[in-house]
Amino acid sequence: MATLAEIAELVKGRVLGAAQTEITGVAGLDSISEGQITFVTSLKGLTQALDSKAAAVILPESLAEELTKPGLAVANPKLAFAQILTYFYPPPKCQPGISSQATIGANFVGQDIEVGSFVNIGDNVTIGSGSIIAAGAFIGNNVTLGTNTIIHPNVVIREGTLVGNNVQIHAGTVIGSDGFGYVAVQQQQLKIPQVGRVIIEDEVEIGANVAIDRATTGVTLIKKGTKIDNLVQIGHNCIIGEDSVICGMVGIAGSAEVGDRVTLAGKVGVNGHIKIGSNSVVAGFAMVIGSLPEYSIVSGQPARPHSEDMRIHAAATRLPDLVKEIRALQKKVVKLEEKLTTPEK
């Protein structure tokens, strides 16, 4: 529990109304209860909030004069909402200790860390202080994990992987599985050894059931600050730039390079050995088959400039009518030909 004034100090907001209003929690408009604070960004949302059980409302300065219950005026309501959520629901803190049911290999280095039940840690592993390795995780030989990193249950981190500081990897993800590499020999597929590694830089978050393949040789690299949703496949030798957002069910083929601050929306496919320039946006379900310059905004299959793709979709909706017009014109042409070829009497 906190007062509105205390929360205002946390988010650097301006108190509107009773500063001592008690706030017991935080929720979105669709699930708000008495005593909780919510956030809005529009007049429509504010109208809903005022009719709700919300004890207070976070809103932009532009809507402050419309507020008729306690609230906070802030520069970025969504950011303030996230900060308040963190206040009421703080992330798990490391409880140092290694479970007696964990298996630890030779030359292990790790102090002030939490290791859960049935964790398997290989040889020559180093884990930074404050990190949490949850139950059932597998950490292979020669892996290094940074400080304050959270490895959720049943994550597999294969040999040689380097994971930075303040990284979070969610349940069921596999880091460093073999890349998909084969060579055809006499109508058979011969496996190409995958002897590279994966490097995950600081501040990266990886969702559940993600697969990031080790490089054939060299490195598969996920750069600082990138966020990866659930059910994403990243092939061998890929490079993902800083602060990019990779949404659910994206598939990125081997040796593709994604720049900084790129957004790949849901179910995007990216061809191998191409580059997507920094600050680009690829819309959902798009298939990127060729390299894209910086600041591209594309959609469609194959991906093309979004405005062009929208014109194509708009034209496609007219196809039934166009077919009718063409058939009518064909009939007119036939009649004209008949008239021209029929001798006059």
Protein Blocks (a to p, Z undefined) as FASTA:
>chain_A
ZZfklmmmmnopacehjfklccfbdcdfklccehiacddfbfklmmmmmmmmbfbdcddf
klmmmpcbdcdddfblmlmmmmmmmmmmccddddedddfkbccdehiacehiacdehiac
dehiacdehiacdehiacdehiacdehiacdehiacdehiacdehiacdehiaehiacdd
dddeehiacddddfbdcdddehiacdehiacdddfbhcddddehiacdehiacdehiacd
ehiacdehiacdehiacdehiacdehiacdehiacdehiacdehiacfbdcdehiacedj
ddddfklmmmmmmmmmmmmmmmmmmmmmmmmmmmmmmmmmpccZZ
